[in-house]
């Protein structure tokens, strides 16, 4: 928890150096598609096994602070409560009953603390990117063995685990439009690349990358 507080202060403190800048506060919601990507792992080093990432969903909500400098450049930070589900499977297992796979899925609840920079291309269109640090709060992942004949066996609870914290990189482009006095609506597609290794029993099935393609809806005041 101390590390979380320290990181939050480090991310937010630089913005208070820009007291003369335009300041906006906002709330936002997001939702999108999460894709686990397996590049290399213990699984891929075993000729008979093959690890595969799968599509799943993610969504979140949070608050944001935005400082605009010289009308064009802006800095943002804040905090988001995010839930991303990760899905993957290991193929190529062989038992006396025939072939089988290990399938892993489940949501990971985490806090996202970003530090972003962007540019206003004109009065409404903008884009940018940044870094974030993610802190796991809870995880409900589970794994099961699916046999060729259709029978299933659940693995022990907690057999699928992810890192306690991990970095991510994101790129965004957005459209800002006034909705009423002193308030603006942002519609913002975003690509997020995360680096969170997921381990199932003795297998590192996710080498450490995932892609989140989402849409932010944000109201700034």
C-alpha positions in Angstrom: 0.0 0.0 0.0 2.9 2.4 0.8 4.2 1.8 -2.7 0.8 2.6 -4.2 0.6 5.9 -2.2 4.1 6.9 -3.2 3.5 6.1 -6.9 0.2 8.1 -6.8 2.0 11.1 -5.4 4.8 10.9 -7.9 2.3 10.8 -10.8 0.1 13.6 -9.5 2.7 16.0 -8.0 4.2 17.3 -11.3 0.8 18.7 -12.3 0.8 21.1 -9.4 3.9 22.7 -10.8 1.7 24.1 -13.6 -0.5 26.3 -11.5 -0.9 28.8 -14.2 -2.2 26.3 -16.7 -5.8 25.5 -17.6 -7.1 22.8 -15.3 -9.9 20.3 -16.0 -11.3 17.6 -13.7 -13.3 14.7 -15.1 -14.9 11.3 -14.7 -14.7 8.6 -17.3 -16.0 5.1 -18.2 -14.4 2.6 -20.5 -15.1 -0.7 -22.1 -13.5 -2.9 -24.7 -11.9 -6.1 -25.9 -8.9 -7.7 -24.1 -6.6 -10.0 -26.1 -4.0 -12.1 -24.3 -0.8 -12.5 -26.4 1.6 -15.3 -25.9 5.0 -14.6 -27.4 7.3 -17.0 -25.6 6.9 -19.1 -22.5 7.7 -22.4 -20.9 4.8 -23.8 -22.9 6.4 -22.8 -26.2 9.6 -24.5 -25.3 7.9 -27.9 -25.0 7.4 -29.3 -28.5 4.1 -31.1 -27.7 2.5 -28.1 -26.0 1.1 -25.0 -27.5 -0.1 -21.9 -25.7 -2.8 -19.7 -27.2 -4.3 -16.3 -26.1 -8.0 -15.6 -26.5 -10.3 -12.7 -26.6 -12.2 -11.4 -23.6 -13.7 -8.2 -22.2 -12.7 -5.4 -19.9 -14.3 -2.3 -18.4 -13.5 0.4 -15.9 -14.3 3.8 -14.3 -12.2 6.5 -12.8 -11.3 10.2 -12.3 -8.9 12.3 -14.3 -7.0 15.6 -13.9 -6.0 17.5 -17.1 -3.6 20.4 -17.4 -3.5 22.3 -20.8 -0.3 24.2 -21.5 -0.2 26.9 -24.2 -3.6 25.8 -25.7 -2.0 22.9 -27.6 -0.1 20.5 -25.2 -1.8 18.9 -22.3 -0.8 16.5 -19.4 -3.2 14.1 -17.7 -3.2 11.8 -14.7 -5.7 10.3 -12.3 -6.8 6.8 -11.2 -9.0 4.2 -12.8 -10.6 1.0 -11.3 -10.3 -1.5 -14.1 -11.5 -5.1 -14.5 -9.9 -7.1 -17.4 -10.6 -10.7 -18.1 -7.8 -12.8 -19.3 -8.3 -16.0 -21.3 -5.8 -18.5 -22.6 -5.3 -22.2 -23.2 -2.6 -24.8 -23.4 -3.1 -27.5 -26.1 -1.2 -30.7 -26.7 -1.6 -32.5 -23.3 -1.8 -36.3 -23.5 -3.6 -38.6 -21.1 -4.6 -42.2 -21.1 -8.0 -41.1 -22.2 -6.7 -39.0 -25.1 -5.8 -35.4 -25.8 -6.7 -32.5 -23.5 -6.3 -28.8 -23.0 -5.9 -26.5 -20.0 -8.2 -23.5 -20.3 -7.7 -20.5 -18.0 -10.0 -17.5 -17.6 -11.2 -15.0 -15.1 -11.2 -11.3 -14.2 -8.3 -9.3 -12.7 -9.3 -6.2 -10.7 -6.7 -3.5 -10.6 -6.0 0.2 -10.2 -4.5 2.1 -13.1 -2.3 5.2 -12.4 -1.4 6.9 -15.7 0.8 9.7 -16.7 -0.1 10.9 -20.2 0.8 13.7 -22.6 -1.1 14.8 -25.7 -1.7 17.5 -28.3 -4.8 19.3 -29.4 -4.8 19.2 -33.3 -7.6 21.7 -33.4 -10.5 22.8 -31.1 -12.0 19.3 -30.9 -9.6 16.7 -32.2 -6.7 15.5 -30.0 -4.3 12.6 -29.5 -1.4 11.4 -27.4 0.0 8.6 -25.3 1.6 7.7 -22.0 2.6 5.2 -19.4 0.7 3.7 -16.5 1.4 1.4 -13.5 -1.2 -1.2 -12.6 -1.8 -2.6 -9.1 -3.7 -5.8 -8.7 -6.5 -5.7 -6.1 -8.2 -9.0 -6.6 -8.1 -12.0 -8.9 -10.7 -14.6 -9.6 -9.0 -16.6 -12.3 -9.5 -20.4 -12.6 -8.3 -23.2 -14.7 -9.7 -26.5 -15.9 -8.6 -29.5 -18.0 -10.9 -30.3 -20.9 -10.5 -33.9 -22.1 -11.0 -35.1 -25.7 -14.2 -37.0 -24.6 -15.8 -33.8 -23.3 -15.2 -34.4 -19.5 -13.7 -31.5 -17.5 -11.7 -31.4 -14.3 -11.2 -28.1 -12.3 -7.6 -27.4 -11.2 -7.0 -26.2 -7.7 -8.3 -22.7 -6.8 -5.5 -20.2 -7.2 -3.7 -22.3 -9.8 -3.8 -19.3 -12.1 -2.0 -16.1 -10.9 -0.8 -12.8 -12.4 1.7 -10.3 -11.2 0.9 -7.9 -8.3 1.9 -4.9 -10.4 2.9 -4.3 -14.0 3.4 -1.4 -16.5 1.4 -0.6 -19.5 1.7 1.7 -22.5 -1.3 3.4 -24.2 -2.0 5.5 -27.3 -5.2 7.4 -27.7 -7.1 9.7 -30.1 -10.2 11.6 -29.2 -13.0 14.0 -30.0 -14.0 16.7 -27.5 -17.4 18.4 -27.7 -19.2 20.8 -25.4 -22.4 19.4 -23.9 -23.5 22.1 -21.6 -22.1 25.1 -19.7 -18.6 24.4 -18.4 -18.7 20.7 -19.3 -17.3 18.7 -22.3 -17.7 15.2 -23.5 -14.7 13.2 -24.7 -15.1 10.2 -27.0 -11.8 8.5 -27.0 -10.7 5.2 -28.6 -7.6 3.8 -26.9 -5.0 1.1 -27.4 -3.3 -0.3 -24.3 -0.4 -2.7 -24.3 0.1 -4.3 -20.9 3.0 -6.5 -19.6 1.5 -8.9 -17.0 2.8 -12.4 -16.9 0.1 -15.0 -16.0 1.2 -18.4 -14.6 -0.9 -21.5 -14.6 0.6 -24.1 -12.2 4.2 -24.4 -13.5 3.4 -22.9 -16.9 4.0 -19.2 -17.8 1.2 -19.2 -20.4 1.3 -15.4 -21.0 4.6 -14.0 -21.9 4.1 -10.9 -20.7 1.8 -8.9 -22.9 -1.9 -8.2 -23.6 -3.7 -5.7 -25.8 -6.8 -3.8 -24.8 -8.8 -2.0 -27.5 -11.4 0.2 -25.8 -13.5 3.3 -25.9 -13.3 6.0 -23.2 -16.3 8.2 -22.5 -15.3 11.2 -20.4 -17.0 14.3 -19.0 -14.7 17.2 -18.1 -15.7 20.1 -16.0 
